[in-house]
């Protein structure tokens, strides 16, 4: 019998990797509105974007705390 995905045991690490496989990245010249759109699109769990310069160097991380 074929095992369904629901039958698999997942760890917290498995879930974290699934959520962070494609981190959200914006350029440092991106407008505030575009950053907010990037943060609110996609996964409802991940609320952060990585800010990079034109060469792809990490400049910072913006996070959104939902309460």
N, C-alpha and C positions, 0 to 999 in steps of 0.2 A: 504494500500500500504506500502511495506517495505521501510524504509528510508535508502538511501545509505550513505556511509561514506563521500561522497562529499557534502552531504547536512548538515553535522554536523558543528556547529560553534566551531572553535578551538581558544584557547587563546594562547598568547605567552608562558604562563606557561605550557600549554598542550604540545606544541612543545618541550620546554626545557626538560620536563620530558621524552618525547619519545626519545630524543637524549642522555639522560644521564642515562637511566635505567641500562645499562651495561658499566660502565666506563672502559677505557683501563688501565690496571694495568701491570707494569713490575717490576721485581726484581731489586734491586740496582746493581746486578752483570751483568745485561743485557748489551750487547754490544751496541754501538752507532748505528750501522747499524740496529739492531733489534728494537731499540726504534723508529728510523725513519720509519721503515716498519710498526710498530704498529700505529704510528701517521697518516700515509698516507692511511692506510687501513680502510675500513668501512665508516662511515659518513663523507661527505665532509665538514661538519660544525664544528665538534668537532676536534680540533687539540691540544689535551693535553693528557698526560698520568700521572697516579699516580705511584710514585716510592715507593716500600715497601721493607722492609728487609725480611729475611727468616721467621720471625714470623708473618708477615703481618702488621707490624707497619708502618704507613705512614712516609716516610723519606723526601718526596718532591713532587713537581708537575713540570713537564716539559711541556712548552707550545710552540707552533710554530705560529709565526705571519706571515700570508700570505699577501703580498702587491701586 
